[in-house]
Amino acid sequence: MRNNIKSKVLLLIMGVIFVSSCQNESVEPVGNITKTYGDSIAARAAVNELYTKGLSQLYLSTDQDNGIPLAWGSYLSGLFESEATQGYYPALTMQNMTASSVKDLAKQIYSTCFDGIEAADTIIQQIPNTLGLNPAEQVRLIGEAKFFRAFNRFYLIRVFGAFPNKRTDSSYLSMEASYAKVEKDLLEAIATLPDKSFVENKSHVTSLVARALLGDVYLHMSGRPLQKDKYVQAAEILRPIIKSGKHQLASNGVREDQSAFNMLRTTPTNDEYLYVIYGENTLSRASFAFPKIAKNWDNVKEHVAFNAFRPTRTLLACYGDEDLRGKDHQFFHTFFKVKDDGKTIFEIFSPAPYYWLSSGTEITAQPKQYVGVYRYAEILLMAAEAIARSEGVTPETVNYLSQVRTRSIPTKLVELEKTLSVLTTDKFLEEVWLERLRELPYEMKQLSDIVRTNYYPVYKDSILRFVPLQEAVTPQGKLLEKQSFFLPRPTP
């Protein structure tokens, strides 16, 4: 009896969601495809493809000449550099947004994200008419599709400031209207996806992953350029992740090579990860974790392209002398053992992304790879910022920031909490932004954070401080102009 009632409720939810999505989204069939899948197996396969299509595909994308497409914002921020001598990197460094290489990058991102959006649209339209799926599974599969539609659309907002209703539309929605579509999809995904961890759910997105994405969305909506205050909503949407007990910060071992960051580097199933993208690529990110001179080193030469994510002095200045994350062979590395003929010989080079050596300490031809999208550390930092903005510097927000920071420094949690608790809200927020720089280099959100906060990190007089964006100069000596906040919008 109870199961029958539950099925009826799920059918009602599914019907409401489907009708609402069709009315508000005007979902239309892509091409000449039918309005239903042949069977439940085909429907499930279509949903599974979302995990490697669209933005998910871009997370795994690399290029022998250009490097890492998703690093474009980090390059524009001036906080990371590359050894690439052609393609979009040199143009982005000069903020030449009209360069053909930058336009090509913009088209690649736009087209790939719309591949994901259109695939999700098709699923949302066809699942309700597909035979062989019970009501609960229909609701869940539609929830997954709505998550991925929002995932791709949110990235388009970060890249272009908004998106059009359809790939071929020449006019874009307003930024606020674009965000409204993303918010709606994620609220519905949260209501229909299971309250499990990503690992518990067999590497499928859950309500906790959708909450993480929506919390990120709300922080961006609240900041510039939209400035639609959603800090209260961000705090409300993120707190259940923390209270769920499903995730925790990875712990440090006794030795530095057993640190939390080395564990995260090689263990995608660690409880700190909320969402991980898995896939295959003949040229993994590890190929961009060494300087190009490494092509001459016998044990790595055939796998190396170049250093595509070199932190600048300004970025490295965010790490204190005792900060574990700033030490060698944690996030970055500056030496590598290349020979051992009776003596130890090391090659020394500028900082490169050690975190991308996911198979261990060596670089190998490993087509299978993974990229972490959201970690529990970021959840704590987003919650700390949202609560500080909406409620002030409370014991809760101080604790969240302290948890992240004390993992990497010798200061005890209680001592750090005392120091942070007396700060003004503005000073506390700067501490959160500083921690984001330290903790999240590979999430590649430096430019987004700079734009939404309107502050830029500047290293001066041996101190890293945040200054208003209009007063900032990048390490390359450039002013960050407004037209450089987004990539050029492709024309149909």
Secondary structure, DSSP 8 states (H G I E B T S, - for coil): -HHHHHHHHHHHHHHHHHHHHHHHH----STT--SS-SSHHHHHHHHHHGGGSTHHHHHH--BTTTB-GGGHHHHHHTSEE----STHHHHHHTT-TTSHHHHHHHHHHHHHHHHHHHHHHHHHHHGGG-TT--HHHHHHHHHHHHHHHHHHHHHHHHHHSS--SSTT-SS---HHHHHHHHHHHHHHHHHHS-SS-TTTTTS---HHHHHHHHHHHHHHHHSTTT----HHHHHHHHHHHHHH-S-------SSGGGSHHHHHHH-TT-TTEEEEEEEE-SS-GGGGSS-GGGGGSTTTGGG------EE-HHHHTTS-TT-GGGSBTTTEEEEEEEEESSSEEEEEEEEEEGGG-TTSSS-----EEEEEEEEHHHHHHHHHHHHHHHH-S-HHHHHHHHHHHHTTSSS-HHHHHHHHHTS-HHHHHHHHHHHHHHH-GGGT-HHHHHHHHTEEEEEETTEEEEEEGGG---TTS----GGGSS------
